[in-house]
Amino acid sequence: MPGAGPRTTRIRPPGSGAGAPPRAGSVQCVPRNASRAGRRRLLTAAGLTLARAARALTTTYLYTLGFVTEEQGVQPLPGERRAGYDMDERARLMADFPLAAQAGAEIFEDYDRHFEEGLALVIEGIGARYGVS
């Protein structure tokens, strides 16, 4: 659902202000790990080993972090676009590379659709790799 979930939360350390770089890195966090227990149970009930369930959750989590970092690099706030990401200007500058120029919209526009499509690819890949559907 657009407007809800981890992609709408700006990744910033507390008190860092709007210009701070995104925070990354895993930490041992009992409350966060406890909240994932239900997801681990769901995946192990579907036939994954605990190790594969943990890897599947970590993979989808890291996909989300990476996507959000890239999205916020272009659009720091909803409706705000960082300088250098104008698609018409990009196409003009890349006129000698038409496929790269055309790919701009696929890379830097419609983040909601691209996130959902990418997440589906990750989930389907996990299912295919581990033999579950």
Solvent accessible surface area in square Angstrom, and as a share of the most:
residue,aa,sasa,rsa
1,M,182,0.81
2,P,105,0.66
3,G,64,0.61
4,A,50,0.38
5,G,42,0.41
6,P,91,0.57
7,R,26,0.09
8,T,62,0.36
9,T,87,0.51
10,R,64,0.23
11,I,30,0.15
12,R,57,0.21
13,P,42,0.26
14,P,118,0.74
15,G,91,0.88
16,S,39,0.25
17,G,49,0.47
18,A,86,0.66
19,G,81,0.78
20,A,19,0.14
21,P,101,0.64
22,P,51,0.32
23,R,129,0.47
24,A,91,0.70
25,G,61,0.59
26,S,94,0.61
27,V,85,0.49
28,Q,171,0.76
29,C,41,0.25
30,V,121,0.70
31,P,98,0.62
32,R,76,0.28
33,N,49,0.25
34,A,63,0.49
35,S,70,0.45
36,R,40,0.15
37,A,32,0.25
38,G,35,0.34
39,R,122,0.45
40,R,61,0.22
41,R,158,0.57
42,L,125,0.62
43,L,44,0.22
44,T,50,0.29
45,A,92,0.72
46,A,61,0.48
47,G,56,0.54
48,L,9,0.04
49,T,80,0.47
50,L,113,0.56
51,A,77,0.60
52,R,105,0.38
53,A,0,0.00
54,A,40,0.31
55,R,136,0.50
56,A,4,0.03
57,L,28,0.14
58,T,50,0.29
59,T,51,0.30
60,T,30,0.17
61,Y,68,0.26
62,L,93,0.46
63,Y,48,0.18
64,T,17,0.10
65,L,45,0.22
66,G,37,0.35
67,F,34,0.14
68,V,1,0.01
69,T,57,0.33
70,E,119,0.54
71,E,16,0.07
72,Q,3,0.01
73,G,28,0.27
74,V,5,0.03
75,Q,48,0.22
76,P,17,0.11
77,L,83,0.41
78,P,113,0.71
79,G,85,0.82
80,E,79,0.36
81,R,82,0.30
82,R,110,0.40
83,A,98,0.76
84,G,74,0.71
85,Y,61,0.23
86,D,77,0.40
87,M,38,0.17
88,D,121,0.62
89,E,71,0.32
90,R,45,0.16
91,A,42,0.33
92,R,152,0.55
93,L,117,0.58
94,M,51,0.23
95,A,71,0.55
96,D,125,0.65
97,F,128,0.53
98,P,80,0.51
99,L,145,0.72
100,A,38,0.30
101,A,17,0.13
102,Q,129,0.57
103,A,36,0.28
104,G,0,0.00
105,A,51,0.39
106,E,102,0.46
107,I,90,0.46
108,F,37,0.15
109,E,64,0.29
110,D,73,0.38
111,Y,18,0.07
112,D,63,0.33
113,R,114,0.41
114,H,25,0.11
115,F,15,0.06
116,E,98,0.44
117,E,94,0.42
118,G,14,0.13
119,L,40,0.20
120,A,42,0.33
121,L,118,0.59
122,V,33,0.19
123,I,94,0.47
124,E,117,0.52
125,G,38,0.36
126,I,28,0.14
127,G,11,0.10
128,A,86,0.67
129,R,193,0.71
130,Y,43,0.16
131,G,68,0.65
132,V,40,0.23
133,S,161,1.04
